[in-house]
Amino acid sequence: MRASQPRADGYVERHGVKIHYEVDGDGRPTVVLLPTWAIIHKRYWKMQLAYLSRRYRVATFDGRGNGRPDRPSGVEPYVGDEYVGDTLAVLDATGTERAVLVACSCGALWGRIVAADHAQRCTGIVSISSAVGLVPGHPERQVFGFEDHLETTDGWAKYNAHYWRRSYREFLEYFSRSASASRTRRSRSRTASGGAWTPTRRRSPTRTGRSTCAGPNGSSRPAGGYGSCTPTWNRAGSAAPAARRARAE
């Protein structure tokens, strides 16, 4: 059950894949809450949506592979450029010329690509826990190879293609618990130090390697390795050359 229904919703189709979107609120500017990863649908943003839609026009959409969209098989339908294309298609379908993109995790990578390659469609980006290689990744998540056959399933050894194929639900539960515990530790650390939590400004959204985040139907390791846990604000179009260089690598 939902407290309220969206003002508008529908499907947009790209290359045979249908993507479901919803629009609520009627303020300015338009804010688009991007998919975070293929493991969760757009209701991830339900608390933020309730608040933001009182002041802004807000669009959300499910990432392919979860929620109400289609679930194409294979790896290629889940590379970053497909999510970028889905974002642009949703902007077109909702009559949105420009928007502020709000992104978490893998969505921060896709949002940066939109800003770099389609700056005219993006007013700015708010990024949370960016899965982009802006800073070194978490060491504990880089011990085990994603494609390796491992003898252990402890801890982040679960972040492994073979484990996913055997025990995907268990991985999701572990990932959710670990992400929640990590946020709690950071919050306690800030409180104990008396420090204020403030967004930082960065000039250059960059693309690290192939723009792929792994999902339930693919086996590619996420680009960036969940490197940044600092919210960032990016001005659209400020780093198109860097993004294109990364795409070419």
Stockholm file with secondary structure:
# STOCKHOLM 1.0

chainA/1-249         MRASQPRADGYVERHGVKIHYEVDGDGRPTVVLLPTWAIIHKRYWKMQLAYLSRRYRVATFDGRGNGRPDRPSGVEPYVGDEYVGDTLAVLDATGTERAVLVACSCGALWGRIVAADHAQRCTGIVSISSAVGLVPGHPERQVFGFEDHLETTDGWAKYNAHYWRRSYREFLEYFSRSASASRTRRSRSRTASGGAWTPTRRRSPTRTGRSTCAGPNGSSRPAGGYGSCTPTWNRAGSAAPAARRARAE
#=GR chainA/1-249 SS CCSSCCSEEEEEEETTEEEEEEEECCCSSEEEECCCCTTSCGGGGHHHHHHHTTTSEEEEECCTTSSSSCCCCSSGGGBHHHHHHHHHHHHHHTTCSSEEEEEEEHHHHHHHHHHHHCGGGEEEEEEEEECSTTSCCCGGGSSSCSSSCCSCCSGGGGSSHHHHHHHHHHHHHHHHHHHHHHHHHHHHHHHHHTCCCCCEECSCCCCCSSCBCCCTTCCCCCTTCSCCCSCEEEETTTTHHHHHHHHHC
#=GC SS_cons         CCSSCCSEEEEEEETTEEEEEEEECCCSSEEEECCCCTTSCGGGGHHHHHHHTTTSEEEEECCTTSSSSCCCCSSGGGBHHHHHHHHHHHHHHTTCSSEEEEEEEHHHHHHHHHHHHCGGGEEEEEEEEECSTTSCCCGGGSSSCSSSCCSCCSGGGGSSHHHHHHHHHHHHHHHHHHHHHHHHHHHHHHHHHTCCCCCEECSCCCCCSSCBCCCTTCCCCCTTCSCCCSCEEEETTTTHHHHHHHHHC
//
